[in-house]
């Protein structure tokens, strides 16, 4: 059964107070016990249609299996483009955009489509240019003043720890010059996070997603929403324990990105909460409920 993330938003003076009712943890880990690493690596992509390749690659890296042909780049391209072309335009009452031709190949043509030419040097100039997908990003920027719906968290340094951390696509491209410009002007709010998808999409035109074996039995792999980290323990060649920490886990942890972003959204802009949540993108259905006051 699909679990739902419940969010109750109450007005607390000029700000909002967000209370999260988290979904029941997935039974996936228990399903993998007693299986061989090969079996788990084959099962993971079948269980997750959005990020299955990334999770399968994490299993292979953690357990030392062959990783050739296991590349989550297409998943990331697809998910970023579905947000930029379909989902976000619908939420801001813009016309949807057709996906660019041959998008799954990445490359220079997709890169030109993103920016409407060469990658810009100045974010403000690009947002006002009308080039590429700048009208969408400009529309998001117009809806939030600097400092609104922001979550300024430590960078992801403890991927297996359930503490508030910046586990997102924006977080992994945070040092890009355009990202620094967005953060300096607006903070780590909706524009910074939406731009993070764009900058990450640009990088994926040519580069493979980051993936690494952190330690024996532990691996971290990039996906569209952030990094999946997997810890696998084996006994007699079979899985005796498996821990998965997902971007949604870090997003919804108390005091994490989702809660902080909603609680820094002014109460008079509560109608934008659904857009904020979709840009943050928890990988579960969301039920939003608003009450008059805290």
N, C-alpha and C positions, 0 to 999 in steps of 0.2 A: 504494500500500500504506500502511495506517495505521501510523505509527511509535509506539513505546511508550517512555514514560519509566521507566527502571529505577531503583529506590531500594534501596540496601543499607543497612540499619541495624544497626550493631554497638554492643554495650554497651562503654562506655569509663568504667569506674568507676561512679559514680552517674549519669552522663549517657549520652546516645546520641551516636554519630558517624554522620553521614549522608553517603553517597557517591552522587552522582547520575550515572547513565549517560544522557546527554541524547539525545533523538531526533535523527535526521538532519534537517538543515534542509529546510524545505518547498521544492519546486521551483516554487512559484507565481510567484516573481519572474521566473524564466527564461521561464515560459510567457507573460508579458506583454510581453516584448521585441518590438518591431516593430509592436505594435498601437497604434491611436489611443486617446486618453484616453476617448473615448466607448465604445469596445469594452471597455476595461479596466473602466470603471465598470459596464457591464452584466454582465461576467463575474464580478466579485468576489462579488456576492450569491448567485450560483449555485454557487460553489465552497464557500461556508461557510454551513452551515445554522444555526449558532448566532449568528454575529455578522456575517453577510453584509451587512446593511443598513449597519452601522457602517463596514465596510471600503469599501463602495461610496460612502458619503458622504465618506469621507476622500479617495478618488480625485477626486471631484467638487470638493471644496474645494481640494485641492492644485493642480489643473489649471485651475481657474476655470470649471468647467461649472455649469450650472443645478442647484440643489439642492432645488428645490420638490418636495415629496412624498417626500423621502428622509429618513425619521425613524426612528432605531433604538430609539425609546422602547418599542415593543411587545416587541422582543427582550429588552430589559432587564427589563421587568415579568415576562415569561414565565420567564426564567432565574432571577430572584430567587425567584419563587413556586415553581418546581419544587424548588429547594433547601429552602425553608422548609416546604413542604407534603409533599414526597415523599422526597427524598434524605436529609436530616438526620434526620427522624423514624426512618427505617429503620436508620440507623447507631447510634442511641441506644436502639433497641428501644421506640420510641413508635409509636402508631398513626398512619398517614398521615392527612393532612387533605385534604378536598376543596378544590380551588381555589375561591376566592370567585367568586360570580356576576359576570359582566360584567367580569372582571378586566382585560381588554385596554383598557377605557375609562378606567382610573384613577379619578380624582375622589374626592369626599368619602366615598363608600361604601367604597372600598378602603382609604382612610385610616382609617376607623373600624374596619374589619376588622382591620387591623394591630395597633392599640393596644387594641381593645375599648372605644373611646370617644375622648375627646380625647387628643391627644399628651401623654404624661406629662412632668412637670417633673423628677421624681427617678427615676433608673434603679433604685435599690434597691427603692423602693416598687412600681414596676411589675413587677419580676422576681418579687416575692412576691405579687402580686395575683391571678394566674391569669387576667388579662384578655388578650383578643386572643391573640397568639402568644407571650405571655410564658412559658408553661410550657416551650416548646421552648428559649428562650434561657436560662431558669433551669437547665434540665437540662444545657446545655452549660457554664454557669458552674460547676455543682457538680462537674464532672469535672476541672477545672483550677484549681489554686491560683494566687494572684497570682504573676506572673513565670514561669509555666510555658508552654512553647511560644510564646514571644514572639520577635518580630523587630522591633527598633527601628531603622528605616532612615531615611535622609534622604528628604524629600518629593520627588516626581517633578519635577525641574527640568531634566533633560537627557534628554528623551524619546527621542532618537535614539542615546543612548549606552548601551552594554551594561555598565553598572556597577550595583551594588546600589542600588535605589531603591524607594520605596513606590508601586508602580503597582497599585492595587487600588480596588475600590469603597469600601472603608473609608477609604482614603487621600484620596479626593476629598470625603468628608464629615467629615473628621477634626476640623473646627472646630465641628461641631454640639455643643450642650451635653451631650446624652446620650453622645456619643462621648468627650468630655473626661472625663466621670464614669467611664466604663468604663476609659479609659486610666489615670486616676489610681489606680483601685482594683486593676486586674488587669494593666496594661501592654498592649502591642499583641499580645495573644494571641488564642486562639480566640473568646472572647466578644466582644472588640473587633471582630474581623473579621466574625463572624456578625452582630453588631449593625450593622455598616457596611452590610450588605445590606439590613437592615430600614430604616435611616435613608435609604438611597438609594432604596429602594422608595417610602418616604413622599414623598420629593421628586419622584419620577417620576410621582406621582399627578397633578401639575399642571404640572411643568416639563419642558421639552425637555432631553435630555442635552447636556452641554457639548460643543461642537464649534468648532474655530477653525482658521483658516489662520495658521500661525506665520510663514511666509515664502513667497515664490513657490516653488511646487513642494513645499511641506511643510505637512501638516495633521495635526491630532490630534483624535480623536473618541472619546467615551466609549462603552464597552460594559459588559456585566454584570461582567466580571472586572477591568476597568481601562480604560486608554486605549490605543487603537491609533494609532500614529504612522506616517505614510507620507511618503516622499520620492520624488518622481517627476522624472526628467529627460527632456526631449523633444529630439528632433533631427528637423527636418523634419516636425513635427507627429505624430511617432510616439515611443513610449516607447523610450528608449535605456538607461535604468537605473531600477530601482525597488527601494526598500528598505522593508521592513515591520518595525517593532519592535512586538511584541505583549505583552500582559500576561504571557503564559507565558514569553516571553523574559526579562523582568525577574524573574519569579518563580523561574526555574530557574538564573539566572546564579550562578556560584560565589560564595558568601558572601551570597546573596540571601535573600529571604523564606522560601523552602522549606527551604533548608539550615539557616538560623539557627533557624527555628521547631522543626525536629526536634531540633536539638542543644541546645535549651533545654528539651526535654521530659525529665523524669526517667526513668532507665532502668526503674524499676519500673512506669512507665505506658506502656511501649512498645506495649501493646495498643491504645492510643488514637492511634497514629500514623496509622492510616487515616482517622480522623475529622479529625485535623489537616490531612492532605493534602486531603481533600475540601472542607474549609472554605476552604483556600487555592485549590483548584480549578484545577490545570493543565488546559489544554484539550487533553489527550492522554490515552490510556489509561495507567494506572500499574500497574507490576508491583512489589509490595513483597516484599522479602526480608530476613529478620532472621537475624543470626548471633550466636553467644554472646558474643564479645568482640572488641575492636578488635585 
